[in-house]
């Protein structure tokens, strides 16, 4: 089936990206936060805080709710 020039072309591709933690500048803190959604039934988030030396300062897990991430 031929497509006309006015029809949108939808392409799908996967991109893998390596993500690594790096030390922040001296006297700074590093704060990472992320969230997830599983099967539209459970949304969660969490985070960590580290000193520039890598020392753990704190963190948290949090249940957000059902269908909160859109």
C-alpha positions in Angstrom: 0.0 0.0 0.0 1.4 3.4 -1.0 1.4 6.4 1.3 0.7 9.9 0.2 3.1 12.7 1.1 0.6 14.1 3.6 0.4 11.0 5.8 2.7 11.0 8.8 5.5 8.4 8.9 5.9 6.9 12.3 9.3 5.3 13.0 10.2 3.4 16.2 13.7 2.8 17.3 15.5 1.9 20.6 18.3 4.1 22.0 20.4 2.7 24.9 22.2 5.3 27.1 24.7 4.5 29.7 24.1 6.5 32.8 26.8 6.7 35.5 27.0 8.7 38.8 29.8 11.2 39.0 31.0 13.1 41.9 29.6 16.7 42.2 31.9 19.7 42.8 33.4 20.1 46.3 30.9 21.2 49.0 28.0 20.3 46.7 25.5 17.5 47.1 24.1 15.1 44.5 20.4 14.5 44.5 19.0 11.7 42.2 15.3 11.2 41.9 13.4 8.7 39.7 9.9 7.4 39.3 8.3 4.3 37.8 4.9 3.0 36.8 4.0 -0.7 36.5 1.1 -1.8 34.4 -0.8 1.4 35.2 -1.5 -0.1 38.6 1.3 1.3 40.8 3.3 4.4 40.7 6.4 4.9 42.8 9.3 7.3 43.1 12.5 7.5 45.2 15.6 9.5 45.6 19.1 9.6 47.2 21.3 12.4 48.4 25.1 12.1 48.5 27.9 14.5 49.5 30.6 15.4 46.9 32.8 12.7 48.5 30.1 10.1 47.8 29.0 9.8 51.4 25.3 8.8 51.8 23.3 11.6 53.4 19.8 10.2 52.9 17.2 8.7 50.6 13.5 7.9 50.3 11.1 5.5 48.6 7.6 6.8 48.0 4.4 5.1 46.8 2.6 7.8 44.7 -0.6 6.1 43.9 -2.5 4.5 41.1 -2.3 6.1 37.7 -0.6 9.3 39.1 2.1 9.4 36.3 0.5 10.4 33.0 
